[in-house]
Amino acid sequence: YSTERQLLYHGCNATVAMDIALSGYHDMGSKNGRLWGHGVYFTSDVNLALDINYATPVSGIQTVLFCDVLVGGREKSDKSWRAPSSPEIRSGGNGRGIYVKPFAYAASDIVPIGIAIFDEREEEVKPPA
């Protein structure tokens, strides 16, 4: 199967970001919608990760996790998606920058590598170079 990895973003509040950075994504649920299936959501667009529906501002501060994610083979998913259709498929998504990792994944599939804290009053955030 494909071993393609990507730097992807996950918006969340600071408390959740710290929990994930310390313990990983295991036993994490999704508080947000499941438009593209059941799992942990990532995006290749840091500004989308900063959407207030994901990176909920607390005192004007938003938090985004930067993660090394095994995306592997992908398939288009929808709200009923719970698992890849074959072992070669490692993630779902919308094909336009949204990635979904099913809840049953290996810990090495998602590696948090950093936390970024943003002032929500900034108009646009540039990803790190």
N, CA, C and O atoms as CSV, one atom per row, in Angstrom:
chain,resi,resn,atom,element,x,y,z
A,1,TYR,N,N,0.835,-1.186,0.000
A,1,TYR,CA,C,0.000,0.000,0.000
A,1,TYR,C,C,0.876,1.244,0.000
A,1,TYR,O,O,2.071,1.177,0.290
A,2,SER,N,N,0.273,2.374,-0.326
A,2,SER,CA,C,1.007,3.637,-0.391
A,2,SER,C,C,1.429,4.090,1.004
A,2,SER,O,O,0.653,4.031,1.957
A,3,THR,N,N,2.670,4.541,1.098
A,3,THR,CA,C,3.177,5.044,2.378
A,3,THR,C,C,3.320,6.559,2.356
A,3,THR,O,O,4.106,7.123,3.117
A,4,GLU,N,N,2.558,7.222,1.481
A,4,GLU,CA,C,2.638,8.681,1.385
A,4,GLU,C,C,2.227,9.328,2.707
A,4,GLU,O,O,1.186,9.010,3.282
A,5,ARG,N,N,3.073,10.242,3.165
A,5,ARG,CA,C,2.793,11.007,4.376
A,5,ARG,C,C,2.712,12.475,3.989
A,5,ARG,O,O,3.372,12.913,3.046
A,6,GLN,N,N,1.897,13.239,4.723
A,6,GLN,CA,C,1.766,14.668,4.472
A,6,GLN,C,C,1.717,15.431,5.788
A,6,GLN,O,O,1.275,14.915,6.815
A,7,LEU,N,N,2.183,16.672,5.728
A,7,LEU,CA,C,1.991,17.587,6.846
A,7,LEU,C,C,0.578,18.131,6.718
A,7,LEU,O,O,0.245,18.802,5.741
A,8,LEU,N,N,-0.255,17.834,7.719
A,8,LEU,CA,C,-1.646,18.274,7.700
A,8,LEU,C,C,-1.965,18.973,9.015
A,8,LEU,O,O,-1.230,18.844,9.995
A,9,TYR,N,N,-3.064,19.709,9.025
A,9,TYR,CA,C,-3.442,20.548,10.159
A,9,TYR,C,C,-4.747,20.055,10.779
A,9,TYR,O,O,-5.632,19.543,10.093
A,10,HIS,N,N,-4.837,20.227,12.104
A,10,HIS,CA,C,-6.031,19.846,12.856
A,10,HIS,C,C,-6.339,20.968,13.837
A,10,HIS,O,O,-5.582,21.200,14.780
A,11,GLY,N,N,-7.451,21.663,13.616
A,11,GLY,CA,C,-7.846,22.756,14.501
A,11,GLY,C,C,-8.591,22.237,15.717
A,11,GLY,O,O,-9.453,21.366,15.599
A,12,CYS,N,N,-8.260,22.772,16.888
A,12,CYS,CA,C,-8.923,22.375,18.126
A,12,CYS,C,C,-8.590,23.420,19.189
A,12,CYS,O,O,-7.786,24.321,18.947
A,13,ASN,N,N,-9.201,23.301,20.351
A,13,ASN,CA,C,-8.869,24.268,21.398
A,13,ASN,C,C,-7.549,23.871,22.067
A,13,ASN,O,O,-7.063,22.757,21.870
A,14,ALA,N,N,-6.985,24.758,22.836
A,14,ALA,CA,C,-5.651,24.556,23.412
A,14,ALA,C,C,-5.588,23.349,24.344
A,14,ALA,O,O,-4.592,22.627,24.350
A,15,THR,N,N,-6.630,23.125,25.122
A,15,THR,CA,C,-6.636,21.981,26.038
A,15,THR,C,C,-6.579,20.671,25.268
A,15,THR,O,O,-5.800,19.778,25.602
A,16,VAL,N,N,-7.401,20.562,24.243
A,16,VAL,CA,C,-7.414,19.350,23.417
A,16,VAL,C,C,-6.076,19.193,22.702
A,16,VAL,O,O,-5.549,18.083,22.616
A,17,ALA,N,N,-5.520,20.289,22.189
A,17,ALA,CA,C,-4.226,20.226,21.502
A,17,ALA,C,C,-3.145,19.660,22.415
A,17,ALA,O,O,-2.347,18.825,21.989
A,18,MET,N,N,-3.114,20.105,23.656
A,18,MET,CA,C,-2.120,19.600,24.603
A,18,MET,C,C,-2.348,18.119,24.909
A,18,MET,O,O,-1.391,17.348,24.987
A,19,ASP,N,N,-3.601,17.722,25.081
A,19,ASP,CA,C,-3.906,16.312,25.335
A,19,ASP,C,C,-3.443,15.443,24.173
A,19,ASP,O,O,-2.845,14.388,24.382
A,20,ILE,N,N,-3.718,15.885,22.951
A,20,ILE,CA,C,-3.314,15.125,21.774
A,20,ILE,C,C,-1.794,15.084,21.658
A,20,ILE,O,O,-1.221,14.034,21.367
A,21,ALA,N,N,-1.139,16.223,21.884
A,21,ALA,CA,C,0.323,16.272,21.784
A,21,ALA,C,C,0.972,15.321,22.791
A,21,ALA,O,O,2.007,14.721,22.500
A,22,LEU,N,N,0.369,15.181,23.971
A,22,LEU,CA,C,0.932,14.318,25.007
A,22,LEU,C,C,0.535,12.851,24.863
A,22,LEU,O,O,1.326,11.960,25.173
A,23,SER,N,N,-0.688,12.595,24.394
A,23,SER,CA,C,-1.209,11.229,24.391
A,23,SER,C,C,-1.590,10.686,23.026
A,23,SER,O,O,-1.913,9.505,22.904
A,24,GLY,N,N,-1.559,11.516,22.004
A,24,GLY,CA,C,-1.984,11.066,20.684
A,24,GLY,C,C,-3.485,11.182,20.510
A,24,GLY,O,O,-4.186,11.695,21.382
A,25,TYR,N,N,-3.965,10.710,19.394
A,25,TYR,CA,C,-5.377,10.841,19.060
A,25,TYR,C,C,-6.223,9.673,19.541
A,25,TYR,O,O,-7.432,9.670,19.309
A,26,HIS,N,N,-5.640,8.686,20.198
A,26,HIS,CA,C,-6.424,7.522,20.601
A,26,HIS,C,C,-7.591,7.941,21.491
A,26,HIS,O,O,-7.484,8.861,22.302
A,27,ASP,N,N,-8.689,7.251,21.318
A,27,ASP,CA,C,-9.913,7.494,22.083
A,27,ASP,C,C,-10.471,8.899,21.895
A,27,ASP,O,O,-11.242,9.379,22.726
A,28,MET,N,N,-10.088,9.551,20.818
A,28,MET,CA,C,-10.643,10.877,20.542
A,28,MET,C,C,-11.891,10.713,19.673
A,28,MET,O,O,-11.903,9.920,18.732
A,29,GLY,N,N,-12.903,11.446,19.987
A,29,GLY,CA,C,-14.086,11.495,19.161
A,29,GLY,C,C,-14.084,12.787,18.389
A,29,GLY,O,O,-13.217,13.637,18.595
A,30,SER,N,N,-15.025,12.941,17.520
A,30,SER,CA,C,-15.137,14.173,16.763
A,30,SER,C,C,-16.325,14.951,17.290
A,30,SER,O,O,-17.448,14.447,17.301
A,31,LYS,N,N,-16.077,16.198,17.735
A,31,LYS,CA,C,-17.195,17.004,18.221
A,31,LYS,C,C,-17.905,17.684,17.054
A,31,LYS,O,O,-19.019,18.188,17.196
A,32,ASN,N,N,-17.246,17.690,15.908
A,32,ASN,CA,C,-17.809,18.358,14.743
A,32,ASN,C,C,-18.509,17.367,13.837
A,32,ASN,O,O,-18.527,16.167,14.109
A,33,GLY,N,N,-19.083,17.873,12.760
A,33,GLY,CA,C,-19.852,17.049,11.850
A,33,GLY,C,C,-19.063,15.896,11.267
A,33,GLY,O,O,-17.842,15.816,11.397
A,34,ARG,N,N,-19.782,15.026,10.636
A,34,ARG,CA,C,-19.164,13.863,10.007
A,34,ARG,C,C,-19.515,13.849,8.518
A,34,ARG,O,O,-19.907,12.822,7.965
A,35,LEU,N,N,-19.365,14.996,7.896
A,35,LEU,CA,C,-19.743,15.127,6.497
A,35,LEU,C,C,-19.006,14.150,5.601
A,35,LEU,O,O,-19.574,13.649,4.630
A,36,TRP,N,N,-17.746,13.873,5.914
A,36,TRP,CA,C,-16.937,12.985,5.065
A,36,TRP,C,C,-16.652,11.658,5.748
A,36,TRP,O,O,-15.762,10.932,5.305
A,37,GLY,N,N,-17.372,11.314,6.811
A,37,GLY,CA,C,-17.212,10.026,7.463
A,37,GLY,C,C,-16.775,10.144,8.906
A,37,GLY,O,O,-16.506,11.234,9.411
A,38,HIS,N,N,-16.710,9.001,9.554
A,38,HIS,CA,C,-16.355,8.926,10.970
A,38,HIS,C,C,-14.847,8.779,11.100
A,38,HIS,O,O,-14.254,7.865,10.526
A,39,GLY,N,N,-14.231,9.677,11.854
A,39,GLY,CA,C,-12.796,9.601,12.046
A,39,GLY,C,C,-12.226,10.925,12.505
A,39,GLY,O,O,-12.958,11.831,12.903
A,40,VAL,N,N,-10.907,11.024,12.445
A,40,VAL,CA,C,-10.200,12.239,12.825
A,40,VAL,C,C,-9.961,13.053,11.559
A,40,VAL,O,O,-9.464,12.527,10.563
A,41,TYR,N,N,-10.315,14.334,11.599
A,41,TYR,CA,C,-10.258,15.187,10.415
A,41,TYR,C,C,-8.978,16.024,10.380
A,41,TYR,O,O,-8.511,16.529,11.401
A,42,PHE,N,N,-8.436,16.149,9.182
A,42,PHE,CA,C,-7.258,16.978,8.933
A,42,PHE,C,C,-7.494,17.759,7.651
A,42,PHE,O,O,-8.371,17.420,6.857
A,43,THR,N,N,-6.714,18.796,7.459
A,43,THR,CA,C,-6.781,19.563,6.222
A,43,THR,C,C,-5.379,19.991,5.803
A,43,THR,O,O,-4.478,20.125,6.631
A,44,SER,N,N,-5.219,20.199,4.512
A,44,SER,CA,C,-3.951,20.717,4.002
A,44,SER,C,C,-3.944,22.242,4.021
A,44,SER,O,O,-2.936,22.861,3.681
A,45,ASP,N,N,-5.066,22.853,4.417
A,45,ASP,CA,C,-5.228,24.307,4.429
A,45,ASP,C,C,-5.282,24.804,5.887
A,45,ASP,O,O,-6.279,24.606,6.581
A,46,VAL,N,N,-4.210,25.443,6.332
A,46,VAL,CA,C,-4.151,25.903,7.725
A,46,VAL,C,C,-5.280,26.888,8.037
A,46,VAL,O,O,-5.760,26.924,9.169
A,47,ASN,N,N,-5.708,27.680,7.066
A,47,ASN,CA,C,-6.801,28.624,7.319
A,47,ASN,C,C,-8.123,27.907,7.559
A,47,ASN,O,O,-8.948,28.380,8.340
A,48,LEU,N,N,-8.335,26.778,6.902
A,48,LEU,CA,C,-9.533,25.989,7.176
A,48,LEU,C,C,-9.459,25.402,8.589
A,48,LEU,O,O,-10.465,25.369,9.299
A,49,ALA,N,N,-8.279,24.943,8.998
A,49,ALA,CA,C,-8.117,24.418,10.358
A,49,ALA,C,C,-8.405,25.494,11.395
A,49,ALA,O,O,-8.823,25.184,12.511
A,50,LEU,N,N,-8.185,26.752,11.039
A,50,LEU,CA,C,-8.441,27.867,11.955
A,50,LEU,C,C,-9.897,28.324,11.973
A,50,LEU,O,O,-10.245,29.230,12.730
A,51,ASP,N,N,-10.746,27.719,11.162
A,51,ASP,CA,C,-12.167,28.056,11.179
A,51,ASP,C,C,-12.662,27.930,12.628
A,51,ASP,O,O,-12.310,26.974,13.319
A,52,ILE,N,N,-13.468,28.880,13.086
A,52,ILE,CA,C,-13.906,28.888,14.485
A,52,ILE,C,C,-14.719,27.650,14.863
A,52,ILE,O,O,-14.878,27.362,16.049
A,53,ASN,N,N,-15.236,26.915,13.877
A,53,ASN,CA,C,-15.951,25.681,14.186
A,53,ASN,C,C,-14.996,24.569,14.623
A,53,ASN,O,O,-15.424,23.595,15.243
A,54,TYR,N,N,-13.714,24.704,14.305
A,54,TYR,CA,C,-12.728,23.675,14.646
A,54,TYR,C,C,-11.766,24.187,15.714
A,54,TYR,O,O,-11.623,23.574,16.772
A,55,ALA,N,N,-11.117,25.297,15.439
A,55,ALA,CA,C,-10.171,25.901,16.385
A,55,ALA,C,C,-10.924,26.952,17.188
A,55,ALA,O,O,-10.760,28.151,16.966
A,56,THR,N,N,-11.743,26.494,18.115
A,56,THR,CA,C,-12.598,27.384,18.891
A,56,THR,C,C,-11.752,28.406,19.651
A,56,THR,O,O,-10.899,28.030,20.454
A,57,PRO,N,N,-11.986,29.701,19.400
A,57,PRO,CA,C,-11.185,30.728,20.095
A,57,PRO,C,C,-11.469,30.756,21.596
A,57,PRO,O,O,-12.618,30.656,22.025
A,58,VAL,N,N,-10.413,30.891,22.378
A,58,VAL,CA,C,-10.517,31.083,23.817
A,58,VAL,C,C,-9.707,32.333,24.122
A,58,VAL,O,O,-8.489,32.349,23.944
A,59,SER,N,N,-10.378,33.374,24.579
A,59,SER,CA,C,-9.730,34.669,24.847
A,59,SER,C,C,-8.961,35.181,23.629
A,59,SER,O,O,-7.873,35.741,23.757
A,60,GLY,N,N,-9.546,34.978,22.444
A,60,GLY,CA,C,-8.930,35.486,21.222
A,60,GLY,C,C,-7.805,34.641,20.654
A,60,GLY,O,O,-7.160,35.042,19.686
A,61,ILE,N,N,-7.561,33.475,21.242
A,61,ILE,CA,C,-6.473,32.607,20.809
A,61,ILE,C,C,-7.041,31.340,20.192
A,61,ILE,O,O,-7.978,30.741,20.720
A,62,GLN,N,N,-6.459,30.938,19.061
A,62,GLN,CA,C,-6.830,29.690,18.402
A,62,GLN,C,C,-5.603,28.786,18.311
A,62,GLN,O,O,-4.466,29.255,18.262
A,63,THR,N,N,-5.863,27.481,18.290
A,63,THR,CA,C,-4.776,26.510,18.294
A,63,THR,C,C,-4.941,25.539,17.126
A,63,THR,O,O,-6.046,25.088,16.827
A,64,VAL,N,N,-3.817,25.226,16.471
A,64,VAL,CA,C,-3.799,24.255,15.386
A,64,VAL,C,C,-2.638,23.303,15.635
A,64,VAL,O,O,-1.522,23.724,15.938
A,65,LEU,N,N,-2.926,22.007,15.499
A,65,LEU,CA,C,-1.877,20.995,15.566
A,65,LEU,C,C,-1.325,20.761,14.165
A,65,LEU,O,O,-2.077,20.698,13.193
A,66,PHE,N,N,-0.018,20.633,14.076
A,66,PHE,CA,C,0.647,20.263,12.835
A,66,PHE,C,C,0.997,18.786,12.991
A,66,PHE,O,O,1.656,18.405,13.959
A,67,CYS,N,N,0.563,17.956,12.050
A,67,CYS,CA,C,0.750,16.516,12.197
A,67,CYS,C,C,1.332,15.899,10.935
A,67,CYS,O,O,1.027,16.319,9.819
A,68,ASP,N,N,2.172,14.898,11.134
A,68,ASP,CA,C,2.677,14.070,10.055
A,68,ASP,C,C,1.696,12.907,9.941
A,68,ASP,O,O,1.606,12.078,10.846
A,69,VAL,N,N,0.956,12.845,8.824
A,69,VAL,CA,C,-0.141,11.890,8.694
A,69,VAL,C,C,0.112,10.945,7.521
A,69,VAL,O,O,0.413,11.380,6.410
A,70,LEU,N,N,-0.016,9.651,7.791
A,70,LEU,CA,C,0.031,8.659,6.723
A,70,LEU,C,C,-1.305,8.723,6.000
A,70,LEU,O,O,-2.310,8.214,6.496
A,71,VAL,N,N,-1.317,9.350,4.827
A,71,VAL,CA,C,-2.562,9.429,4.061
A,71,VAL,C,C,-2.707,8.214,3.170
A,71,VAL,O,O,-3.822,7.770,2.898
A,72,GLY,N,N,-1.575,7.667,2.707
A,72,GLY,CA,C,-1.616,6.458,1.895
A,72,GLY,C,C,-2.588,6.592,0.746
A,72,GLY,O,O,-2.822,7.688,0.237
A,73,GLY,N,N,-3.151,5.475,0.344
A,73,GLY,CA,C,-4.188,5.518,-0.683
A,73,GLY,C,C,-5.430,6.154,-0.099
A,73,GLY,O,O,-5.766,5.931,1.064
A,74,ARG,N,N,-6.124,6.963,-0.926
A,74,ARG,CA,C,-7.318,7.653,-0.444
A,74,ARG,C,C,-8.504,7.299,-1.304
A,74,ARG,O,O,-8.366,6.922,-2.468
A,75,GLU,N,N,-9.666,7.426,-0.713
A,75,GLU,CA,C,-10.898,7.261,-1.461
A,75,GLU,C,C,-11.870,8.352,-1.039
A,75,GLU,O,O,-11.815,8.851,0.085
A,76,LYS,N,N,-12.754,8.713,-1.951
A,76,LYS,CA,C,-13.773,9.701,-1.609
A,76,LYS,C,C,-14.711,9.063,-0.596
A,76,LYS,O,O,-15.143,7.922,-0.764
A,77,SER,N,N,-15.021,9.810,0.455
A,77,SER,CA,C,-15.885,9.284,1.499
A,77,SER,C,C,-17.095,10.193,1.673
A,77,SER,O,O,-17.127,11.314,1.168
A,78,ASP,N,N,-18.082,9.689,2.394
A,78,ASP,CA,C,-19.265,10.481,2.709
A,78,ASP,C,C,-19.622,10.236,4.169
A,78,ASP,O,O,-18.886,9.551,4.879
A,79,LYS,N,N,-20.743,10.787,4.624
A,79,LYS,CA,C,-21.068,10.734,6.048
A,79,LYS,C,C,-21.269,9.316,6.586
A,79,LYS,O,O,-21.201,9.116,7.798
A,80,SER,N,N,-21.511,8.337,5.729
A,80,SER,CA,C,-21.687,6.964,6.205
A,80,SER,C,C,-20.368,6.193,6.275
A,80,SER,O,O,-20.343,5.061,6.757
A,81,TRP,N,N,-19.269,6.795,5.800
A,81,TRP,CA,C,-17.964,6.116,5.761
A,81,TRP,C,C,-17.427,5.875,7.160
A,81,TRP,O,O,-17.381,6.791,7.981
A,82,ARG,N,N,-17.021,4.643,7.433
A,82,ARG,CA,C,-16.461,4.294,8.738
A,82,ARG,C,C,-15.091,3.638,8.624
A,82,ARG,O,O,-14.307,3.660,9.573
A,83,ALA,N,N,-14.806,3.063,7.477
A,83,ALA,CA,C,-13.530,2.376,7.306
A,83,ALA,C,C,-13.209,2.290,5.815
A,83,ALA,O,O,-14.113,2.304,4.979
A,84,PRO,N,N,-11.930,2.202,5.486
A,84,PRO,CA,C,-11.530,2.074,4.085
A,84,PRO,C,C,-12.112,0.813,3.452
A,84,PRO,O,O,-12.371,-0.177,4.136
A,85,SER,N,N,-12.312,0.862,2.154
A,85,SER,CA,C,-12.906,-0.267,1.437
A,85,SER,C,C,-11.921,-1.399,1.188
A,85,SER,O,O,-12.336,-2.514,0.871
A,86,SER,N,N,-10.627,-1.138,1.326
A,86,SER,CA,C,-9.615,-2.180,1.138
A,86,SER,C,C,-8.375,-1.830,1.953
A,86,SER,O,O,-8.221,-0.683,2.372
A,87,PRO,N,N,-7.482,-2.802,2.187
A,87,PRO,CA,C,-6.273,-2.529,2.974
A,87,PRO,C,C,-5.351,-1.476,2.349
A,87,PRO,O,O,-4.567,-0.841,3.055
A,88,GLU,N,N,-5.441,-1.293,1.044
A,88,GLU,CA,C,-4.595,-0.310,0.377
A,88,GLU,C,C,-5.031,1.122,0.666
A,88,GLU,O,O,-4.240,2.056,0.535
A,89,ILE,N,N,-6.281,1.291,1.056
A,89,ILE,CA,C,-6.831,2.612,1.338
A,89,ILE,C,C,-6.575,2.923,2.807
A,89,ILE,O,O,-6.950,2.151,3.689
A,90,ARG,N,N,-5.931,4.065,3.063
A,90,ARG,CA,C,-5.590,4.445,4.428
A,90,ARG,C,C,-6.365,5.660,4.927
A,90,ARG,O,O,-6.319,5.966,6.118
A,91,SER,N,N,-7.079,6.364,4.036
A,91,SER,CA,C,-7.840,7.530,4.484
A,91,SER,C,C,-8.936,7.854,3.482
A,91,SER,O,O,-8.903,7.430,2.326
A,92,GLY,N,N,-9.909,8.621,3.965
A,92,GLY,CA,C,-10.985,9.097,3.116
A,92,GLY,C,C,-10.883,10.607,3.009
A,92,GLY,O,O,-9.893,11.199,3.439
A,93,GLY,N,N,-11.896,11.228,2.441
A,93,GLY,CA,C,-11.917,12.677,2.338
A,93,GLY,C,C,-12.713,13.140,1.149
A,93,GLY,O,O,-13.374,12.359,0.464
A,94,ASN,N,N,-12.630,14.448,0.921
A,94,ASN,CA,C,-13.427,15.028,-0.158
A,94,ASN,C,C,-12.634,15.234,-1.440
A,94,ASN,O,O,-13.183,15.701,-2.438
A,95,GLY,N,N,-11.344,14.891,-1.424
A,95,GLY,CA,C,-10.526,15.054,-2.614
A,95,GLY,C,C,-10.070,16.483,-2.847
A,95,GLY,O,O,-9.410,16.759,-3.849
A,96,ARG,N,N,-10.407,17.400,-1.944
A,96,ARG,CA,C,-10.037,18.808,-2.099
A,96,ARG,C,C,-9.396,19.359,-0.826
A,96,ARG,O,O,-9.648,20.503,-0.446
A,97,GLY,N,N,-8.582,18.557,-0.180
A,97,GLY,CA,C,-7.861,19.065,0.979
A,97,GLY,C,C,-8.381,18.650,2.332
A,97,GLY,O,O,-7.808,19.035,3.351
A,98,ILE,N,N,-9.457,17.872,2.378
A,98,ILE,CA,C,-9.950,17.339,3.645
A,98,ILE,C,C,-9.572,15.861,3.705
A,98,ILE,O,O,-9.826,15.103,2.769
A,99,TYR,N,N,-8.962,15.469,4.815
A,99,TYR,CA,C,-8.544,14.085,5.006
A,99,TYR,C,C,-9.217,13.537,6.256
A,99,TYR,O,O,-9.329,14.236,7.264
A,100,VAL,N,N,-9.663,12.293,6.192
A,100,VAL,CA,C,-10.285,11.641,7.331
A,100,VAL,C,C,-9.529,10.345,7.602
A,100,VAL,O,O,-9.399,9.498,6.718
A,101,LYS,N,N,-9.032,10.196,8.831
A,101,LYS,CA,C,-8.416,8.936,9.245
A,101,LYS,C,C,-9.458,8.184,10.055
A,101,LYS,O,O,-10.012,8.742,11.002
A,102,PRO,N,N,-9.742,6.925,9.707
A,102,PRO,CA,C,-10.722,6.165,10.496
A,102,PRO,C,C,-10.233,6.017,11.937
A,102,PRO,O,O,-9.029,6.060,12.190
A,103,PHE,N,N,-11.147,5.844,12.870
A,103,PHE,CA,C,-10.773,5.755,14.276
A,103,PHE,C,C,-9.866,4.552,14.552
A,103,PHE,O,O,-9.058,4.599,15.479
A,104,ALA,N,N,-9.982,3.489,13.774
A,104,ALA,CA,C,-9.124,2.311,13.963
A,104,ALA,C,C,-7.877,2.466,13.088
A,104,ALA,O,O,-7.851,2.004,11.947
A,105,TYR,N,N,-6.856,3.111,13.626
A,105,TYR,CA,C,-5.615,3.324,12.883
A,105,TYR,C,C,-4.442,3.054,13.808
A,105,TYR,O,O,-4.587,3.055,15.031
A,106,ALA,N,N,-3.273,2.821,13.210
A,106,ALA,CA,C,-2.065,2.623,14.011
A,106,ALA,C,C,-1.593,3.972,14.542
A,106,ALA,O,O,-1.739,4.991,13.868
A,107,ALA,N,N,-1.030,3.983,15.742
A,107,ALA,CA,C,-0.554,5.233,16.343
A,107,ALA,C,C,0.457,5.929,15.443
A,107,ALA,O,O,0.512,7.159,15.418
A,108,SER,N,N,1.251,5.174,14.712
A,108,SER,CA,C,2.262,5.777,13.833
A,108,SER,C,C,1.652,6.434,12.598
A,108,SER,O,O,2.353,7.138,11.871
A,109,ASP,N,N,0.361,6.220,12.347
A,109,ASP,CA,C,-0.301,6.855,11.201
A,109,ASP,C,C,-0.445,8.361,11.396
A,109,ASP,O,O,-0.458,9.113,10.421
A,110,ILE,N,N,-0.552,8.809,12.653
A,110,ILE,CA,C,-0.742,10.229,12.961
A,110,ILE,C,C,0.270,10.618,14.034
A,110,ILE,O,O,0.194,10.149,15.170
A,111,VAL,N,N,1.214,11.478,13.665
A,111,VAL,CA,C,2.247,11.897,14.613
A,111,VAL,C,C,2.163,13.412,14.787
A,111,VAL,O,O,2.545,14.153,13.882
A,112,PRO,N,N,1.663,13.891,15.949
A,112,PRO,CA,C,1.657,15.338,16.191
A,112,PRO,C,C,3.103,15.828,16.266
A,112,PRO,O,O,3.920,15.265,16.995
A,113,ILE,N,N,3.413,16.888,15.500
A,113,ILE,CA,C,4.795,17.383,15.509
A,113,ILE,C,C,4.901,18.822,16.000
A,113,ILE,O,O,6.006,19.328,16.194
A,114,GLY,N,N,3.778,19.480,16.201
A,114,GLY,CA,C,3.837,20.843,16.712
A,114,GLY,C,C,2.473,21.428,16.969
A,114,GLY,O,O,1.464,20.972,16.432
A,115,ILE,N,N,2.463,22.452,17.806
A,115,ILE,CA,C,1.241,23.194,18.110
A,115,ILE,C,C,1.509,24.645,17.746
A,115,ILE,O,O,2.525,25.215,18.143
A,116,ALA,N,N,0.599,25.236,16.993
A,116,ALA,CA,C,0.708,26.655,16.662
A,116,ALA,C,C,-0.439,27.392,17.338
A,116,ALA,O,O,-1.580,26.931,17.337
A,117,ILE,N,N,-0.118,28.529,17.906
A,117,ILE,CA,C,-1.121,29.360,18.574
A,117,ILE,C,C,-1.239,30.652,17.794
A,117,ILE,O,O,-0.239,31.306,17.498
A,118,PHE,N,N,-2.467,31.014,17.465
A,118,PHE,CA,C,-2.731,32.185,16.632
A,118,PHE,C,C,-3.659,33.150,17.342
A,118,PHE,O,O,-4.531,32.748,18.113
A,119,ASP,N,N,-3.458,34.425,17.072
A,119,ASP,CA,C,-4.378,35.463,17.519
A,119,ASP,C,C,-5.467,35.519,16.468
A,119,ASP,O,O,-5.184,35.807,15.305
A,120,GLU,N,N,-6.720,35.249,16.854
A,120,GLU,CA,C,-7.807,35.158,15.877
A,120,GLU,C,C,-8.062,36.461,15.124
A,120,GLU,O,O,-8.788,36.451,14.130
A,121,ARG,N,N,-7.495,37.571,15.562
A,121,ARG,CA,C,-7.725,38.840,14.876
A,121,ARG,C,C,-6.878,38.980,13.618
A,121,ARG,O,O,-7.094,39.903,12.833
A,122,GLU,N,N,-5.910,38.073,13.410
A,122,GLU,CA,C,-5.120,38.093,12.183
A,122,GLU,C,C,-6.024,37.688,11.024
A,122,GLU,O,O,-6.849,36.784,11.157
A,123,GLU,N,N,-5.863,38.359,9.889
A,123,GLU,CA,C,-6.749,38.078,8.765
A,123,GLU,C,C,-6.377,36.800,8.004
A,123,GLU,O,O,-7.265,36.087,7.539
A,124,GLU,N,N,-5.098,36.504,7.871
A,124,GLU,CA,C,-4.694,35.313,7.162
A,124,GLU,C,C,-3.420,34.778,7.804
A,124,GLU,O,O,-2.525,35.529,8.191
A,125,VAL,N,N,-3.374,33.475,7.901
A,125,VAL,CA,C,-2.225,32.824,8.504
A,125,VAL,C,C,-1.472,32.081,7.419
A,125,VAL,O,O,-2.081,31.382,6.609
A,126,LYS,N,N,-0.187,32.220,7.392
A,126,LYS,CA,C,0.661,31.518,6.432
A,126,LYS,C,C,1.229,30.276,7.105
A,126,LYS,O,O,1.696,30.361,8.241
A,127,PRO,N,N,1.203,29.107,6.427
A,127,PRO,CA,C,1.806,27.912,7.014
A,127,PRO,C,C,3.314,28.088,7.119
A,127,PRO,O,O,3.897,28.898,6.398
A,128,PRO,N,N,3.950,27.331,8.015
A,128,PRO,CA,C,5.392,27.465,8.157
A,128,PRO,C,C,6.117,27.077,6.875
A,128,PRO,O,O,5.649,26.223,6.123
A,129,ALA,N,N,7.247,27.700,6.635
A,129,ALA,CA,C,8.015,27.399,5.412
A,129,ALA,C,C,8.747,26.090,5.547
A,129,ALA,O,O,9.444,25.674,4.621
